[in-house]
Amino acid sequence: MPELPEVETFARGLNLRLKGKRILDVLLFREKNIIGNPDEFKETLKGKKILRVSRRGKYLIFSLSEGYSFLSHLRMEGRWKKLPFDCPIDKHRILSMALDDNSRLDYVDTRKFGTLELKRNKDVFSTPPLSLLGPEPLDVDFETFKERIQTENKPVKEVLMDQTILAGIGNIYADESLYKAKIHPFEPAANLDDGELKTLYQAIRTILKLAISLRGSSVHSYVPTFETEPASMQERLLVYGRAHEPCEACGTPLTYTKLNGRGTTYCPICQKRKNAAFVLAITGPIHAGKSIAGLFLETQGFAHFDADMEVKKLYKQADIQRTMKEILGKKAIVKKQVNAPYLRDLFAKNPLKKKEWMDYLYPKLEEAYLSFYASNKNARGILLDVPLLLDSPFLNCPDAILLIDADIEARKQRLIDEGRDVENLMKINASYPLKQTKKIATFVIENNGGLDDFSNELNLLLRRIREAR
Ligand SMILES: [Zn+2]
C-alpha cells in the first residue's frame, strides 16, 4: 500500500506534468470508487483547469480552477497514469480524463479500493477526511510529536500507523523507523521516555526523507510511477519484507509476527521490550533435548508455559468436556476423563473434526497463555513450550524461536538408553515439520554431543538474549 513517500512521489510527478492543463472530458467506468455523487464529480471536473497537485497524509489533492478540488486515496494498488490520448485502455481503469495537450489521465486500480472525492476548496482541510488527520511527520516539531505519541497506551507501531495521530506512515515505514530507533513494535507508546521518543522522531524523519529521495518503495505488485526513474527505496528496507533474514546489525534472524492483523518484522535482539519478559518459544523433534533445555532455562529464571500441561488442565473443566462431547461425540469422555485413544483415532481419520476442535480449543489455550504472561512478565524470560508451534496461534507471541535439533541416530540412542519404544516414538515424530521450523527459527542448537556441549550452547544463547534486556 502506498504510504507517504510513494504518494509524495505521485504528487510531485503529477504536479509537474498536469499543472495548467485543462480537463476537456471525463469518462467514469466505475462509480463505486467515487465518494459522493458520481455525476456531479464527472460534470464538475469537465472544463476545469488543474492548478496544482499536492499531498496530505496518504491523500493526493488535485486543486482545480473555479474553487474546486478533488481528493484521491490510492489504498492498495491505485495509480495515476498520463498517457497519449489514443493509448490502449487498461482493463482496471476506473476513470479517464481527456486533457488539452492531447493526452489522457487515467486512474487505474487493480484492487478497486481507491477513492475519489470532490470538494469545494474551502472544505478541503476543514471537513473529513483531511480534517481528521494528524500532523505531517516531516513538519511536526518534536514537542508536538512527543505529546501525541506519549499519551497513547497502545503498541507504538499501532500509534505510528494511526492517521489521526500522525499522517502518512503505514506498515513499511513504521517497521523501518522502529528498527532504526531500536524500539520494539509492541512497546506501549506511553512507556517510551524522552530520549527514545527523540530517537524515534529522528528515525522517522531520516527514513521518510530517504524514501522520498528514492521515489518510494516498489513492494509486492505495487509500482509507484510518475518519475522518470523507478522507485528504489525497496532496496534500502532493512526489516520490511525481510522476515527470518539476518538482522543487518547483529545477525539474528528477524522475527515476523502480527500486530493487530498486520505483518510486523523486527529484530528480537536489537529491538528491546522494556520491563517485559523475553518470550522464547522452544520446539524440536522428539528427544533432541527440549526438556533438558527447558529445565536449564527454568533454573536461569525463565517462567515455563507448557502447552501440553495447560491442555490437560483445560480437559478437566466440565464446560470443556461438555463441548467436547458435542463436537467429538459422546465417547470422547468416559467417566469424566478424556478418552485419549478414541481422540487419536478420530483425529487421524477425520482431520476436519480435528480442525473444528482446535478452532475451539486454541482460543482457550491462548487465553491461558495471556494470563500466564501477565503474571510472569517480570520474569527474566518466558519459555513457551508448544508442541505444534507451526499450527498454533502462539506463533504470533514469541520474540524468538529456539529449535533444538539432533541427528536421528543420537535421538534413537537416547530412546534406547531409556528403554523406550523407539520404533513407535520415531514413527509419531516422523511428521515433525523440521524443514519449515528451521526456516522460521531464530536460534538453532544442534544437540549431538554431550551434556557439556549442550549447556555451553544454551549459555551462549542466554548471553545473546541478555544483550537484548
Ligand atoms: Zn539485530
Residues whose N, C-alpha, C, O or C-beta is under 5 A from the ligand:
A	BS01	ZN	C247 A249 C250 G251 T252 C267 I269 C270
